[in-house]
Amino acid sequence: MYCACRKPSARTTPFRSSGSSGSRHIAVTFGEKAGLQDPVTVHNFYVPAGGDEPDVMVNPKFEHKLTFLDEMRDLDTLRPAQKDRAIIVGDLNVAPLEHDVWNHKALLKVVSHTPIECEKLTAVREAGNWIDIARARIPEPEKIYTWWSYRAPDWAAANKGRRLDHIWVSQALGDRHHSFEIARDTRGWLGPSDHVPVTTELEV
């Protein structure tokens, strides 16, 4: 994930989810020291993947993921005021919309696209009135993928992708985005990640 904020940071702060031994969030504020008259805060998240079984009774990892999303929804710092300039980037490990996956019906019981995960990630976005850059620039029903499983013998031919990597901006930056790109070709590199970079350029 890359957001084109071109100056060094002034301040960083972590968020540690309950029930987790490690931080999965860092916030960086770019302000006066970065040459900005009006500060911009960038939140970088990694939402837990949640394991393979979408059942909290048998899979503690899935329960942790749902709890993490609830905590994101309730986090005051993810509810920017109207004039606050803020960005969320990261592997959020949820493909929230019907056309964010290769087959909506087939994946309704697959972790990352279950209705409860989609509802909870949407609740995070709506609680902060965030703008989803990908869908602002590429509306549904066009498919968007940022992840292709290692389990597919030929990922490109199968093209069974999901949109798990996101860039959101606050309302104050809603008219400041000038691009959105997915570096799909990197999935075919030697020893690649199953996620590919997504980028946007913002005027800050």
KAKA-V954311 format. One record per residue. OMEGA is omega in whole degrees, -180 to 180 (* if undefined). Layout:
[[OMEGA] [OMEGA]]
This chain:
[[180] [173] [-170] [169] [-161] [-174] [178] [-176] [178] [-174] [176] [178] [179] [171] [-180] [-178] [175] [180] [-179] [179] [-178] [178] [178] [-178] [168] [179] [-180] [178] [176] [-176] [-175] [-180] [178] [178] [-179] [176] [178] [-175] [174] [177] [178] [177] [177] [-176] [162] [177] [180] [-176] [174] [179] [-173] [-173] [-177] [-177] [-176] [-178] [-177] [-175] [179] [180] [179] [177] [179] [179] [-179] [178] [179] [180] [176] [180] [174] [-180] [-174] [-177] [-177] [-177] [176] [175] [-175] [174] [-173] [-177] [-178] [178] [-174] [-177] [169] [173] [173] [172] [-177] [171] [173] [172] [-163] [-172] [-177] [-176] [173] [179] [-176] [180] [-175] [-176] [-178] [-174] [-178] [178] [179] [-180] [-178] [179] [177] [-179] [-177] [177] [-180] [179] [-177] [177] [176] [178] [176] [-178] [-178] [180] [179] [-179] [-178] [175] [178] [-173] [-178] [-177] [172] [-177] [180] [-176] [170] [14] [178] [179] [173] [177] [173] [-174] [175] [-172] [172] [-175] [179] [-179] [176] [-172] [-176] [-180] [-180] [178] [179] [-173] [175] [176] [-177] [-173] [-166] [169] [177] [176] [176] [-177] [-179] [177] [-173] [179] [-175] [-179] [-173] [-179] [169] [-177] [175] [-177] [-174] [-176] [-178] [177] [180] [178] [176] [-179] [-174] [165] [173] [171] [175] [179] [169] [-174] [170] [175] [-178] [174] [-177] [*]]
